[in-house]
Amino acid sequence: MRNDDALSTRFAPRSRFRSKDGETFDPALPPHARATRARLAQLLGQPGPLPLLEAMLLVAAEEHEGLDMLAQISRVETIGAEASRRVSGLANPFARLEALRTFLHDDLGFKGNVEHYDDPRNSYFDDVLERKLGIPLTLSILTIEVARRARIYAEGVGLPGHFIVRMIDQGRSLLVDPFHGGHVVTLEDCRELVVRTTGRASLFKKESLDVAPPRAMLTRLLLNLKRIHLAAGEYNRALSIVERLLLIAPGDAKEIRDRGLLLAHLGQPGAAVADLECYLSMAPQAPDAESVRGRLAWIVKKMGADA
């Protein structure tokens, strides 16, 4: 596990400034983190589909200083090239998908980390490639990237509580579950997966099988990391995740609220007040509005007492 004391030093509470468009500029952000975040913002600002592999690696690179992104992309290219070689001589689409599944899961050993599901390394793509362990989302993204390099069309499907892949080859469309060995799943299997992970069969709807675009997949990854870091009390890490969620959706009121609460917890009351006031102006009738107003009043009172 990583040294949280070292991280606390790197991301110690500090002053923050806001540009005219409302983005947070943090002068104390480490140079590597500033560079990766700037590149992520650049990707998100470009027209067209988000290059998901690069975006995923940028999330990891902010956490892992010195990460060689080109080397990680090369690893995926190498896996994809071998997958392409293995399926190229097969005509039957079922045989092609089985060859891909065998290569990724039986030969290379990629599998779901059932025992330590909430280990954050399951969400950092370089760690997934190195350890061959992941969560449904990261293993699905790996499957998509490798399948496309093998000339098999693949797209993400974000079920409630789980993530799978739809593969389309020679007119055949199949759903596969990379977290559970890459095996084909039926609609009933999908319903059972939703029940198993959420406890609510009502959450499985027709639209649950819609394609998940790359931005939605990146958002889901960051939300997962946010949940993990909050549960572990790693508030600096949680704040860095929230700030990247706000790169994807700058007007997300809930993330602005959560950034404010985290800033308050980390000893940055001025920036916290600005975010909480912004949240209340955006969502004055929100179910938690009174609670947030109370928190805001307490922060302002404490600021006055400390002045």
C-alpha positions, -999 to +999 in steps of 0.1 A: +000+000+000+011+036-006+025+059+021-004+081+030+018+103+053+039+111+023+007+120+003-005+142+031+027+162+028+024+165-010-012+175-008-012+195+025-040+221+029-031+253+011-046+284-005-066+279-037-075+305-063-104+306-087-102+317-123-130+337-138-146+306-152-148+290-118-121+264-122-099+258-092-062+266-096-040+250-070-005+265-070+008+238-047-003+209-069+028+188-076+041+195-112+034+159-124-002+161-111-007+196-126+006+183-160-016+152-160-046+171-150-040+197-177-037+170-203-069+154-190-087+187-193-074+191-228-087+156-238-121+164-223-123+197-242-116+181-276-146+172-299-154+136-306-151+105-284-128+106-255-096+085-259-104+063-229-071+045-226-051+077-223-077+092-199-076+062-177-038+063-176-039+100-168-059+092-137-033+067-127-004+091-135-016+117-111-014+091-083+018+074-096+045+100-102+068+089-130+043+067-147+055+060-183+023+064-202+038+053-235+051+021-220+017+013-206+000+020-239+027-003-255+017-031-232-019-029-243-008-027-280+013-059-275-016-077-259-039-065-287-014-077-314-013-112-299-051-113-295-054-103-332-030-131-342-050-156-323-084-147-337-073-139-373-075-174-386-109-181-371-141-176-391-168-185-366-176-154-344-182-176-313-148-192-318-131-158-322-147-145-290-137-177-271-101-174-284-100-138-271-115-149-237-090-177-234-061-155-241-070-127-217-083-147-188-068-182-190-034-175-205-027-140-193-046-145-160-067-113-158-094-118-133-117-099-109-103-091-075-131-107-055-112-108-022-102-071-022-127-055-044-122-020-029-084-020-032-078+013-052-052-005-073-081-023-090-090+011-105-056+023-116-050+010-151-012+005-148-018-015-116-044-036-134-020-044-162+008-053-137-012-073-111-038-087-136-065-079-111-093-054-115-129-044-110-156-050-136-151-015-151-113-017-156-113-053-168-141-043-192-120-014-205-091-037-210-113-061-229-127-033-251-092-020-259-078-055-267-109-066-287-108-035-309-071-042-317-082-077-327-108-061-350-137-071-329-161-043-321-167-039-284-185-013-262-191-009-225-224-016-208-229+000-174-253-022-155-264-009-121-237-022-097-218-040-124-201-035-157-199-058-188-190-056-225-210-060-256-191-076-285-203-075-320-185-097-346-198-107-380-233-096-371-234-115-338-239-095-306-229-111-273-226-098-238-195-109-218-185-104-182-148-097-179-149-097-141-161-133-141-137-148-166-150-131-197-178-156-201-209-149-222-239-137-201-276-137-210-302-111-202-313-131-172-277-133-161-275-096-162-306-093-141-291-116-116-259-096-115-278-064-108-298-082-080-265-096-065-247-063-065-275-039-056-302-061-039-328-045-061-343-063-092-362-031-101-330-014-111-326-036-141-344-019-170-342-021-208-319+010-208-295-008-184-281-024-215-274+008-234-239+016-245-218+035-219-199+063-237-162+068-227-170+099-206-195+080-186-170+052-181-144+077-169-169+093-146-179+059-132-142+051-125-137+084-107-168+079-086-156+045-076-123+059-065-140+088-046-161+063-027-131+042-018-110+072-006-138+087+014-144+054+031-107+052+040-107+087+053-082+097+025-097+132+021-068+147+000-072+119-025-109+122-025-106+159-032-083+153-062-109+129-076-137+154-071-117+180-089-113+157-119-150+149-119-156+186-122-133+186-153-158+163-168-189+181-156-180+216-143-216+224-134-223+193-113-238+207-082-233+177-060-196+175-068-192+213-061-209+206-028-186+177-020-156+197-030-167+224-005-172+199+023-138+183+016-121+217+015-136+226+049-124+193+063-089+200+050-087+234+065-095+256+036-126+274+048-126+303+023-127+281-007-152+258+011-176+287+016-174+297-021-183+261-031-211+256-006-227+290-015-225+280-052-242+247-044-270+264-026-275+289-054-277+260-079-299+237-058-317+258-032-345+232-028-322+201-026-331+176+001-298+184+019-300+222+015-308+229+051-280+207+063-256+224+039-268+258+051-261+248+087-226+236+078-219+268+059-230+289+088-208+270+111-178+275+088-184+312+085-188+316+123-156+297+128-137+318+103-149+349+122-138+334+155-104+326+141-098+360+125 
